Amino acid sequence: MPAMPGLVSVKTPADTPPLRVAVPDTQPLSNPPRTPMKKTPSSTPSRSKPSPGRSSGKKDSPTVSSSAAAAAVIDVDDPSLDNPDLGPFLLKLARDAIASGEGPNKALDYAIRATKSFERCCAAVAPPIPGGSDGGPVLDLAMSLHVLAAIYCSLGRFDEAVPPLERAIQVPDPTRGPDHSLAAFSGHMQLGDTLSMLGQIDRSIACYEEGLKIQIQTLGDTDPRVGETCRYLAEAYVQAMQFNKAEELCKKTLEIHRAHSEPASLEEAADRRLMAIICEAKGDYENALEHLVLASMAMIASGQESEVASIDVSIGNIYMSLCRFDEAVFSYQKALTVFKASKGETHPTVASVFVRLAELYHRTGKLRESKSYCENALRIYNKPVPGTTVEEIAGGLTEISAIYESVDEPEEALKLLQKSMKLLEDKPGQQSAIAGLEARMGVMYYTLGRYEDARNAFESAVTKLRAAGEKSAFFGVVLNQMGLACVQLFKIDEAGELFEEARGILEQERGPCDQDTLGVYSNLAATYDAMGRIEDAIEILEQVLKLREEKLGTANPDFEDEKKRLAELLKEAGRSRNYKAKSLQNLIDPNARPPKKESSAKKWPSLGFKF
């Protein structure tokens, strides 16, 4: 059963942090401060990151009894916080509480008091921060804020982690040397990770870019550590589906690693795997295949058998995109053999290959084989082995759902999506992923004629995306589809507002000539017609026809329909008439029924809004 064109699944970060915080004593300005907050949408190594470390020396801890320290934790205004030795001591207690397993809540109490103490000590030093007379108190404060934010994240309280990190990036002055540069770099990267967990991808990327800028100013633009950060930022751009920017950064990473590493190094292999994903997303399958083959050769030379198998899966995906199905089957089966031997026959990685084979056999019309592989994968996902993450299961169930949907089993597909949502709903940082699932469910409800359910699903997705500050083309498409559901429910005013918002977003993200944008134009014109705003409808249809004639050609079947609709509106404009909302005649589902109170007033023939 076809979905509404233009609705795409959202790849979002999947991995979430365990309830622990790694707080190293030091960290060079070599790699991004890595908090295990998200998984890349690629087969490249996970961007897991420990929290940033402090850069300056430590002071000796004062001798304070455990009971006294515990009592001090409660009163943040304790005068003893003015003691310059108390901050480092409390920060050490926070680290020890994490390492000993006492729990992040106790560590949080210590970190809050440590931060307060460092702030007081910095305030007592002239000139005030940023940039005190001595780097020690300033950098200690930055480190304490980083640790405090990391503990908030380990508790799933990402919103509360943002203010300390925003404060932390204001404290150091990168012009004062490498220690300050490290603190500023770490703060921006950690803030970027936290914003990403909140679904605020644009703000997250802006933080990563600022961190990269600081690192380049300190190390130069050819340092291999800069290459690692470039790759990290490229992965973030892939997640944001900004593939041109991702490709530019990935090329820079390849150049840096080729200059500093041996030929066919593991670093170069990781870069090529990411470049393959970017090329595949842009439809450049031949180049994607070339990068994967080179990455595979590097992994074979290094004896990385499991990594070679993962690359074989990616190669199979490219072959399937090129309709080279026999070669795709060979790649998948080769990977499957390795995964079964190395990980076990019930490992989720094995299930993921079953899903790929199920999709391939579905595409080649071998539905019995496709269903068999789906069932094999579901058996693994329904009884996951220890260590399997809910994100792995949810992702697999979502992919199987798409196969069931395509073979006209929408009810089974919906059940799988609902199960995926249930797995993710209690996981921090998964709101964007859940919104994507809700949008897919909305499409399926719509195609089943369950318009109220469709509207509710779209509304929930829109609420989550709006809360995350989403302004992507995907958000515009979801708004358009929610508007369509509202039309079927005869909520024309609400539909008009949604179409107007979708128009603004899609014009910004895709431009006026994109098919999704043109579809919204057509929907909005029909809605204005139904609302009696004839002149507005005429203006939009004239704009659409002009775009088609001047830039897109008139061969599109929508052209004649839009031309006819415009002629009817122009004929009726400026004279009294018995309004019939003719632009809506191809839009409303014949099975849809208006509310009873309106049934005697109007008949709503068939609808034809653009999906």
Secondary structure, DSSP 8 states (H G I E B T S, - for coil): ----TT------------S-----S---TTS----S----SSSS-----------S---------HHHHHHHHH-TT-GGGG-TTHHHHHHHHHHHHHHTTS-HHHHHHHHHHHHHHHHHHHHTSSS-SSS-SSHHHHHHHHHHHHHHHHHHHHTT-HHHHHHHHHHHTTS--GGG-HHHHHHHHHHHHHHHHHHHHTT-HHHHHHHHHHHHHHHHHHH-TT-HHHHHHHHHHHHHHHHTT-HHHHHHHHHHHHHHHHHHS-TT-HHHHHHHHHHHHHHHHTT-HHHHHHHHHHHHHHHHHTT-HHHHHHHHHHHHHHHHHTT-HHHHHHHHHHHHHHHHHHH-TTSHHHHHHHHHHHHHHHHTT-HHHHHHHHHHHHHHHHS--TT--HHHHHHHHHHHHHHHHHTT-HHHHHHHHHHHHHHHTTSTT-HHHHHHHHHHHHHHHHHTT-HHHHHHHHHHHHHHHHHTT--SHHHHHHHHHHHHHHHHTT-HHHHHHHHHHHHHHHHHHT-TTSHHHHHHHHHHHHHHHHTT-HHHHHHHHHHHHHHIIIII-S-SHHHHHHHHHHHHHHHHTTS------GGGTTBS-TT----GGGTTT-----B----
